[in-house]
């Protein structure tokens, strides 16, 4: 169910959650998984730490928007819209940007 909500391909999703993962997932993928799970900011940060990625940092523009979105129970598309409007250099969907 979470894999479907994130729109991450099944093979990539299983690679991300596999204990024998071959590569580090990208930050946007872990955030999408957290959003699909209905995770809190603390839980998303724990997921990011487990994936060996930097936690969300409120002084970072994009991270602050994501934190705001999680705290206000916004959808991934609503958070993405805020990221676009702010001109943040991060996207939950555009894999070409950082993250």
N, C-alpha and C positions, 0 to 999 in steps of 0.2 A: 504494500500500500504506500509506504514512504517513497519507494523507488518511483512509483507512478506519479506521485504528487510532485516530485522534484524534476521530472522530465529528464532525468539522467538515464542513459541507456542501461539496460539490465546488466550487461557485462561490466561496464565501468562501475556501476553501483556495487556489485559484488566484489570487484577488485578493491574498491575504497574500504569496504567494511571487513574484508578478509584479514585475518591475523597475519597471513603470509603475503601481505601486499607487496608488490614489486616496485611501486613508485608512490611518491607522496601526492596525495590529492591536492587540488587547488583550493584556495580559501573559499571561493564562491560556492564550490560543491559542498563543503562542510556546512556553510551557512544555510544553503538550501535544504540540506538534510535536517538541520536543527529547526528551521522554520516548518518543515513538513511534520516534524515530531511535536510541534507546539512547545518547543523548549524555551526556557527563560534565557536571559542574557548570560547568567552564570553557567547554565548548562551548555549553551553554544560555545562559551569560552572553554569549557572542559572538553568538548568535542574537538575544538581547534588545538588544544594542548595535546590531546591524545594523538592527533594527526601530525604533531610536531610543527604546527603553524603558529604564527603570532596571534595572540588574543585580540579581541576588539578593544580599541583604545579610544576613549571619548574625545581626545584632542585631535584625532584624525578625522577629517571631514566626512569621509565615506563611512567610517566605522561609527561615528556619532549618529549618522542618519540610520544606519542599520540598528543600532542600539535603541534609538527612538522608535523605530518600526516594530521591533520585537516587544518593547515595553508596552506599546499601544496595540498589540495584537493585529498588526497590519499584515496583509498578504505579501507574498514575494513580488507580485506585480505592482502593488502599491508602493513598496519600498523602492523598487526599481524606478518607478516614476519620480520619486523624490530624489533619487541619485541623479537621474537625468536632468531634472529641473535645477539642481544645485551645481551642475557641471562637474560633479565628482569624477575622478579618474578611476572608477571602479564600477563594475557591472555584475549583477547576479546572473545575467544571461549571455552577455557578449564575451565569449571566451578569448577574444583577442586582446582585451584589456587586462591590466594587472589583476592579480588575485587568483 
